[in-house]
Amino acid sequence: MAYEELRERGLVEEIRPNFRQVSKLLARATKDMATARANITIDKEWAYIIAYQAMVRAVKAVMMAEGWRVKGREQARTFVTLMGELLGEEGRTLVNGFDRMRRRRQDLMDEPQTPIPRHEVEGALRDAQVLIERLMELAREQNPQLALL
């Protein structure tokens, strides 16, 4: 299992789930998505980055609900690996989209003058919303009280 392998490499550690923090991260991911949608007409590149950040918050929340904390320098890559493990084959498209956004976001941060087509941003925002909703379902499975979100 990926969890055990990542733990042996010092990239994750087991924690006691903190569902108050999980709830806050999921609420913030939802707010970030609203911010990304609002900014698409102002700054497409920044809207894309905000949507990616929303996904990161949601992934972090689910990992916390599962009892894992990601550590180290390559946290984004570790999130991708853990998401692949968590979502399985049925979530492969979502995981691949998250990984693609991770790499594209880094390009946008390193080369801010790089344009991004509006249709790519709109697609990324749709993918981010689907992933966040799926991750919220998983978190609610761990703690049904999160259904209040």
N, C-alpha and C positions, 0 to 999 in steps of 0.2 A: 504494500500500500504506500502511496506517495507520502502520507503523513509521517510514517515511521522513518522512511528514507530521508525526508527533509529534516526531521528532528535529529537524526544522527549527524547530519551535516551542519546542525546548529542554525537552521533557517527558520524553524518554528519551535514554539514551546507550548506545552499544555498550560491552560489557565482555567480558572473557575469562570464560567460564563457570567457576565455582568449585563443582565437584560435591560437595565436602565440605560447603560451606555449603548447597547444595541439599538434600543428605541431612538435614542438621540441621533445616532449615525444614520439610521434609516430615514428619520424625519429630515435631516439635513440633506440627504441624497435627493429626496423629493423636492426640497426647496431649490437645490442646485439645478435640477432639471427645469424647473420653472424659470430660473434665472437664465439658463442656456437658451431656452425657447425665446425669451424676451430679448436676448441680445443678438439673435441671428441676423436681424436687419441692421444692427449697428456694427457688429464685428464678428464675422463668420468664424474666424480662426479662434477667437476667444470663446465663442459659444461652444465650439468643438472641445476645447480644453476643459471648459466647465462641465460638459457632459461626461467627459472621461473621469474627471474628479468625482462626479456623482457616482459613477460606477465603482470607483475605488472605495468610496465610503460604504457603499452597499456590500461590496465583497468583504471589506473589513468587518462589517457588522455580522455577516453570516459566519465568518471564521470565528469571531468572538462567541457567537451563539453556539457554535460547534465545540468550543473549548480550545481554540488555537489562537496564538498570536504569532504574527510573522515578524521575523527579526532580520537584521543584516542590511547590507547595501542593495541587494537585488530584490527588494520587496515586491515590486510590480511583477517581476517574472515569477516569483514564488506564488503570488496571488493567481496568476494564470494557471500554474500547475495545480494548485489546490482547487480552483474552480473546475478544471477538467476532471479532477477526481470526484468532486462533489456532484457535478451535473451529468457526468457520464456521457455516453454516446449521443443521447438525445439532446444534450446541450452543446454539442461540438460547435455548431454554428455560432452560438452566443459567445463561447470561449474564444473562438477564432476572431470574432469581431472585436472583442475586448483587447486581444493581443494586437490586432491591427491598429486599433485606436491608441494603444500604449506606444507603439512605435511611431505613429504619425504625430502624436502629441509631442514626443521628444523632438522630432524634426521641426515642428512649429516653434518650440521653445528655443532651439538652437539657431534656426534660420527664420526669424520673425517676418521677413519680407516675403516668404513663400506663400503664394495664394492657395486657397483651397476652394474648389467649386462648391457652389451653394447646394447642389444636389447631393454631394458627398456629405456635407454637414447635416443636411436634413435626414439622410439615411442613417448617419451615425447617431443622431438624436433619437430616431425611432428605435434603433437597435439598443441603445442605452436604456430607453424606457422599458423595453421588453425584458432586458436582463435584470433591471432593478425590480420590476414586478415579480419576476421568477425568484429572485433572491429574497424578496420580502415574504413570499410564500414559504420558502425554506426556513426562514427565521421564525415564522409563525408556527411552523411544525415543531420547532424546538421549545417555543414558549407561546401557547395560545393567547396569553394576555396581550401579545403584540398585535392581535387582530384589531385592537382599538386604533391603530394607525390608519 
